[in-house]
């Protein structure tokens, strides 16, 4: 599978293989999204898995909640810690206002 920017994506999870009768790593080679019957705020995510030991294929469906735009924004802010030299980060929300405080690893006096 590839992302929209062309980079490869590899999803690996441990599952019980019916043929091997053991817990084995499985690789997903297809992910499909369909509308869910439970409501507009969730989707049905269907994975196609292949066993790394015997090659047995299986399909698994999960109902996944679509994250709100606020949740996606907070997740993006949290990922910034790995991308930049951030030592610590504090995120707080009050009365519809989001406050983010960051401390950088290099403590030299630098202007922002």
C-alpha positions as CSV (number, residue, x, y, z in Angstrom):
1,X,0.0,0.0,0.0
2,X,1.1,3.6,-0.6
3,X,0.1,6.9,1.0
4,X,-1.2,9.8,-1.1
5,X,2.4,11.2,-1.3
6,X,3.7,7.9,-2.7
7,X,5.5,6.6,0.4
8,X,5.0,2.9,1.1
9,X,2.9,1.9,4.2
10,X,3.4,-1.4,5.9
11,X,0.9,-2.5,8.5
12,X,2.0,-5.5,10.6
13,X,0.0,-7.1,13.4
14,X,0.1,-10.4,15.3
15,X,-3.0,-12.6,14.6
16,X,-4.0,-16.1,15.2
17,X,-3.5,-18.0,12.0
18,X,-6.1,-20.7,11.4
19,X,-3.8,-22.8,9.2
20,X,-0.7,-22.5,11.4
21,X,-2.7,-22.7,14.7
22,X,-0.3,-20.1,16.2
23,X,0.1,-16.4,16.8
24,X,2.0,-15.2,13.7
25,X,2.8,-11.7,12.3
26,X,0.4,-10.8,9.5
27,X,0.9,-8.0,6.9
28,X,-2.0,-6.0,5.6
29,X,-1.9,-5.6,1.8
30,X,-5.2,-3.8,1.4
31,X,-7.3,-1.4,3.4
32,X,-10.8,-0.4,2.3
33,X,-13.2,2.1,3.8
34,X,-17.0,1.9,3.5
35,X,-19.9,3.7,5.1
36,X,-21.0,2.4,8.5
37,X,-24.6,1.6,9.4
38,X,-24.1,3.0,12.9
39,X,-23.9,6.6,11.8
40,X,-22.2,9.3,9.9
41,X,-19.4,9.7,12.4
42,X,-17.8,6.3,11.8
43,X,-16.6,4.1,8.9
44,X,-16.1,0.4,8.4
45,X,-12.4,-0.2,7.8
46,X,-11.7,-3.6,6.1
47,X,-8.2,-5.0,6.2
48,X,-6.9,-7.9,4.0
49,X,-4.2,-9.8,5.9
50,X,-1.6,-12.4,4.8
51,X,0.2,-14.7,7.2
52,X,4.0,-14.3,7.1
53,X,4.5,-18.0,7.8
54,X,2.1,-19.9,5.5
55,X,0.6,-17.2,3.2
56,X,-3.0,-17.8,4.3
57,X,-5.2,-14.7,3.5
58,X,-8.0,-13.4,5.7
59,X,-10.2,-10.3,5.8
60,X,-11.1,-8.4,9.0
61,X,-13.5,-5.4,9.4
62,X,-13.4,-2.9,12.2
63,X,-15.7,0.0,12.9
64,X,-13.6,3.2,13.3
65,X,-14.8,6.6,14.6
66,X,-13.8,9.5,12.3
67,X,-11.7,11.9,14.4
68,X,-13.0,15.4,14.7
69,X,-10.9,18.3,13.3
70,X,-10.0,19.3,16.9
71,X,-8.7,15.8,17.6
72,X,-6.7,15.8,14.3
73,X,-5.2,19.2,15.3
74,X,-4.1,18.0,18.7
75,X,-2.6,14.8,17.2
76,X,-0.6,17.0,14.7
77,X,0.7,19.1,17.6
78,X,1.8,16.1,19.5
79,X,3.7,14.8,16.4
80,X,5.7,18.0,16.3
81,X,7.7,16.8,19.3
82,X,9.4,14.2,17.2
83,X,9.9,16.5,14.2
84,X,11.5,19.4,16.1
85,X,13.8,19.8,19.1
86,X,11.0,20.1,21.6
87,X,11.9,19.1,25.2
88,X,8.4,19.3,26.6
89,X,5.0,20.4,25.6
90,X,1.8,21.4,27.5
91,X,-1.6,21.5,25.8
92,X,-4.6,22.8,27.6
93,X,-8.2,23.6,26.5
94,X,-10.6,26.0,28.3
95,X,-13.7,27.7,27.0
96,X,-13.1,26.9,23.4
97,X,-9.5,28.1,23.6
98,X,-6.4,25.9,23.0
99,X,-3.2,26.9,24.7
100,X,0.1,25.2,23.7
101,X,3.4,25.8,25.5
102,X,6.7,24.3,24.3
103,X,10.2,24.2,25.7
104,X,12.9,23.5,23.2
105,X,16.0,21.3,23.9
106,X,18.5,24.0,23.0
107,X,18.1,26.5,25.7
108,X,20.2,29.2,24.0
109,X,18.6,32.6,23.7
110,X,16.8,32.5,20.4
111,X,14.1,34.7,19.1
112,X,10.9,33.0,17.8
